[in-house]
Amino acid sequence: MAHEISKSEQNIISKEYRKYNENQKPSKETTIVKESTSQVECPGSEEKDILNKISELAKEHFHTIKRYPSKKELYTVNLITDGYLETSFMISSLLKVCITALEAEHTSNNVVPEPEQNIREVLGYVLNMIPYEEMEFLDKIRHILPGSEPK
């Protein structure tokens, strides 16, 4: 079942993409792609229309992963949350699922052929989600503020 994107959704996506694109430094690959697509000779208008449609779709849909700043072969994925409390609940839920999975009988099936490996990966993701630096900051603030020590 296909979902058609409304005009307002298209405008929001386009605006977000432009904002994202302005924050990205042009890489060698994007420069090459721009140069090569501008030099492609399309014999008919149909091919040009297809290239334009693909280009527009790329602008609308390629925004989930972002290139990692210091390593060109790596990408980052952002999690959108309401703040630290929601992030903590997300981490807690992931850990609970892993605990439940560890307590379950480990039989592989077609959907999850290696359950232990999947549990290990999720636990690694959880460790990477914990905002250690922010928690250190909160501890320092707690020590500085008067009357904030536990009673």
TORLO-956206 format. One record per residue (C-alpha): residue number from 0; residue in one letter; x, z, y. Coordinates in Angstrom, 1 decimal, decimal comma. Example, Ala and Ser with C-alpha at 12.3 -4.5 7.8 and 13.67 -1.06 7.14 Angstrom:
2
<i=0&aa=A&px=12,3&pz=7,8&py=-4,5>
<i=1&aa=S&px=13,7&pz=7,1&py=-1,1>
end
This chain:
151
<i=0&aa=M&px=0,0&pz=0,0&py=0,0>
<i=1&aa=A&px=1,6&pz=-1,2&py=3,2>
<i=2&aa=H&px=1,3&pz=0,8&py=6,5>
<i=3&aa=E&px=1,2&pz=-1,3&py=9,6>
<i=4&aa=I&px=3,0&pz=0,1&py=12,6>
<i=5&aa=S&px=0,9&pz=0,4&py=15,7>
<i=6&aa=K&px=2,2&pz=-0,8&py=19,1>
<i=7&aa=S&px=2,7&pz=2,7&py=20,3>
<i=8&aa=E&px=4,7&pz=3,6&py=17,2>
<i=9&aa=Q&px=6,8&pz=0,4&py=17,7>
<i=10&aa=N&px=7,5&pz=1,5&py=21,3>
<i=11&aa=I&px=8,6&pz=5,0&py=20,3>
<i=12&aa=I&px=10,8&pz=3,6&py=17,5>
<i=13&aa=S&px=12,3&pz=1,0&py=19,9>
<i=14&aa=K&px=13,0&pz=3,7&py=22,6>
<i=15&aa=E&px=14,6&pz=6,1&py=20,0>
<i=16&aa=Y&px=16,7&pz=3,2&py=18,7>
<i=17&aa=R&px=17,9&pz=2,3&py=22,2>
<i=18&aa=K&px=18,7&pz=6,0&py=22,9>
<i=19&aa=Y&px=20,6&pz=6,2&py=19,5>
<i=20&aa=N&px=22,4&pz=2,9&py=20,1>
<i=21&aa=E&px=23,6&pz=3,9&py=23,6>
<i=22&aa=N&px=25,3&pz=7,0&py=22,1>
<i=23&aa=Q&px=27,1&pz=4,9&py=19,4>
<i=24&aa=K&px=30,5&pz=3,4&py=20,1>
<i=25&aa=P&px=30,6&pz=-0,2&py=19,1>
<i=26&aa=S&px=32,7&pz=-0,5&py=15,9>
<i=27&aa=K&px=34,7&pz=-3,4&py=14,8>
<i=28&aa=E&px=32,0&pz=-4,3&py=12,2>
<i=29&aa=T&px=29,2&pz=-4,4&py=14,7>
<i=30&aa=T&px=31,3&pz=-6,6&py=17,1>
<i=31&aa=I&px=32,0&pz=-9,0&py=14,2>
<i=32&aa=V&px=28,4&pz=-9,1&py=13,2>
<i=33&aa=K&px=27,3&pz=-9,8&py=16,8>
<i=34&aa=E&px=29,9&pz=-12,6&py=17,2>
<i=35&aa=S&px=29,2&pz=-14,1&py=13,8>
<i=36&aa=T&px=25,4&pz=-14,2&py=14,3>
<i=37&aa=S&px=25,7&pz=-15,7&py=17,7>
<i=38&aa=Q&px=27,9&pz=-18,5&py=16,3>
<i=39&aa=V&px=25,7&pz=-19,3&py=13,4>
<i=40&aa=E&px=24,2&pz=-22,7&py=13,8>
<i=41&aa=C&px=20,6&pz=-22,6&py=12,7>
<i=42&aa=P&px=19,3&pz=-26,2&py=12,2>
<i=43&aa=G&px=15,7&pz=-25,2&py=12,6>
<i=44&aa=S&px=13,6&pz=-22,8&py=14,7>
<i=45&aa=E&px=12,3&pz=-21,3&py=11,4>
<i=46&aa=E&px=15,8&pz=-19,9&py=10,5>
<i=47&aa=K&px=16,2&pz=-18,6&py=14,1>
<i=48&aa=D&px=12,8&pz=-16,9&py=13,8>
<i=49&aa=I&px=13,8&pz=-15,3&py=10,5>
<i=50&aa=L&px=17,2&pz=-14,1&py=12,0>
<i=51&aa=N&px=15,4&pz=-12,7&py=15,0>
<i=52&aa=K&px=12,8&pz=-10,8&py=12,8>
<i=53&aa=I&px=15,6&pz=-9,4&py=10,7>
<i=54&aa=S&px=17,5&pz=-8,3&py=13,8>
<i=55&aa=E&px=14,4&pz=-6,6&py=15,2>
<i=56&aa=L&px=13,7&pz=-4,9&py=11,9>
<i=57&aa=A&px=17,2&pz=-3,6&py=11,8>
<i=58&aa=K&px=16,9&pz=-2,2&py=15,3>
<i=59&aa=E&px=13,6&pz=-0,4&py=14,3>
<i=60&aa=H&px=14,7&pz=0,9&py=10,9>
<i=61&aa=F&px=18,5&pz=1,6&py=10,8>
<i=62&aa=H&px=18,5&pz=5,0&py=12,4>
<i=63&aa=T&px=18,4&pz=7,6&py=9,6>
<i=64&aa=I&px=22,2&pz=7,8&py=8,9>
<i=65&aa=K&px=24,9&pz=7,9&py=11,6>
<i=66&aa=R&px=28,5&pz=7,0&py=11,2>
<i=67&aa=Y&px=30,7&pz=10,2&py=10,9>
<i=68&aa=P&px=32,9&pz=10,2&py=14,0>
<i=69&aa=S&px=36,3&pz=10,8&py=12,4>
<i=70&aa=K&px=35,9&pz=8,8&py=9,1>
<i=71&aa=K&px=34,5&pz=5,3&py=9,2>
<i=72&aa=E&px=33,5&pz=5,3&py=5,5>
<i=73&aa=L&px=31,3&pz=8,4&py=5,9>
<i=74&aa=Y&px=27,9&pz=8,9&py=7,4>
<i=75&aa=T&px=25,8&pz=11,9&py=8,5>
<i=76&aa=V&px=22,1&pz=12,6&py=8,0>
<i=77&aa=N&px=20,4&pz=14,9&py=10,4>
<i=78&aa=L&px=17,7&pz=17,4&py=9,4>
<i=79&aa=I&px=15,0&pz=17,9&py=12,1>
<i=80&aa=T&px=13,9&pz=21,5&py=12,3>
<i=81&aa=D&px=12,1&pz=23,8&py=14,8>
<i=82&aa=G&px=15,2&pz=26,0&py=15,0>
<i=83&aa=Y&px=17,3&pz=28,5&py=13,1>
<i=84&aa=L&px=14,3&pz=30,3&py=11,6>
<i=85&aa=E&px=12,9&pz=27,1&py=10,0>
<i=86&aa=T&px=16,4&pz=26,1&py=8,9>
<i=87&aa=S&px=16,7&pz=29,5&py=7,2>
<i=88&aa=F&px=13,3&pz=29,0&py=5,4>
<i=89&aa=M&px=14,5&pz=25,5&py=4,2>
<i=90&aa=I&px=17,7&pz=27,0&py=2,8>
<i=91&aa=S&px=15,7&pz=29,8&py=1,2>
<i=92&aa=S&px=13,3&pz=27,4&py=-0,4>
<i=93&aa=L&px=16,2&pz=25,2&py=-1,8>
<i=94&aa=L&px=17,8&pz=28,3&py=-3,3>
<i=95&aa=K&px=14,6&pz=29,4&py=-4,9>
<i=96&aa=V&px=14,1&pz=26,0&py=-6,5>
<i=97&aa=C&px=17,7&pz=26,2&py=-7,8>
<i=98&aa=I&px=17,1&pz=29,7&py=-9,2>
<i=99&aa=T&px=13,9&pz=28,5&py=-10,9>
<i=100&aa=A&px=15,7&pz=25,4&py=-12,3>
<i=101&aa=L&px=18,6&pz=27,5&py=-13,6>
<i=102&aa=E&px=16,1&pz=29,8&py=-15,4>
<i=103&aa=A&px=14,3&pz=26,9&py=-17,0>
<i=104&aa=E&px=15,2&pz=25,3&py=-20,3>
<i=105&aa=H&px=17,8&pz=22,7&py=-19,6>
<i=106&aa=T&px=16,6&pz=19,6&py=-21,4>
<i=107&aa=S&px=17,3&pz=16,2&py=-20,0>
<i=108&aa=N&px=14,6&pz=13,6&py=-19,6>
<i=109&aa=N&px=14,2&pz=10,2&py=-18,2>
<i=110&aa=V&px=13,5&pz=11,5&py=-14,7>
<i=111&aa=V&px=16,4&pz=14,1&py=-14,6>
<i=112&aa=P&px=19,0&pz=13,1&py=-17,2>
<i=113&aa=E&px=21,6&pz=15,7&py=-16,0>
<i=114&aa=P&px=19,8&pz=18,7&py=-14,5>
<i=115&aa=E&px=22,9&pz=20,9&py=-14,2>
<i=116&aa=Q&px=24,6&pz=18,2&py=-12,0>
<i=117&aa=N&px=21,5&pz=17,9&py=-9,8>
<i=118&aa=I&px=21,4&pz=21,7&py=-9,3>
<i=119&aa=R&px=25,1&pz=21,8&py=-8,4>
<i=120&aa=E&px=24,5&pz=19,1&py=-5,8>
<i=121&aa=V&px=21,6&pz=20,9&py=-4,2>
<i=122&aa=L&px=23,5&pz=24,1&py=-4,1>
<i=123&aa=G&px=26,3&pz=22,2&py=-2,3>
<i=124&aa=Y&px=23,8&pz=20,9&py=0,2>
<i=125&aa=V&px=22,5&pz=24,4&py=0,8>
<i=126&aa=L&px=26,0&pz=25,7&py=1,5>
<i=127&aa=N&px=26,6&pz=22,9&py=4,0>
<i=128&aa=M&px=23,3&pz=23,7&py=5,8>
<i=129&aa=I&px=24,1&pz=27,4&py=6,5>
<i=130&aa=P&px=24,9&pz=27,6&py=10,2>
<i=131&aa=Y&px=28,0&pz=29,9&py=9,9>
<i=132&aa=E&px=29,3&pz=29,3&py=13,4>
<i=133&aa=E&px=25,9&pz=30,1&py=15,0>
<i=134&aa=M&px=25,6&pz=33,3&py=12,9>
<i=135&aa=E&px=29,1&pz=34,4&py=14,0>
<i=136&aa=F&px=27,9&pz=33,8&py=17,6>
<i=137&aa=L&px=24,8&pz=35,9&py=17,1>
<i=138&aa=D&px=26,9&pz=38,7&py=15,7>
<i=139&aa=K&px=29,2&pz=38,6&py=18,7>
<i=140&aa=I&px=26,2&pz=38,7&py=21,1>
<i=141&aa=R&px=24,7&pz=41,6&py=19,1>
<i=142&aa=H&px=27,9&pz=43,6&py=19,7>
<i=143&aa=I&px=28,0&pz=42,8&py=23,4>
<i=144&aa=L&px=24,4&pz=43,6&py=24,3>
<i=145&aa=P&px=23,6&pz=47,3&py=24,9>
<i=146&aa=G&px=21,1&pz=48,9&py=22,6>
<i=147&aa=S&px=21,2&pz=46,0&py=20,1>
<i=148&aa=E&px=23,1&pz=47,9&py=17,3>
<i=149&aa=P&px=21,0&pz=48,7&py=14,3>
<i=150&aa=K&px=19,6&pz=52,2&py=14,3>
end
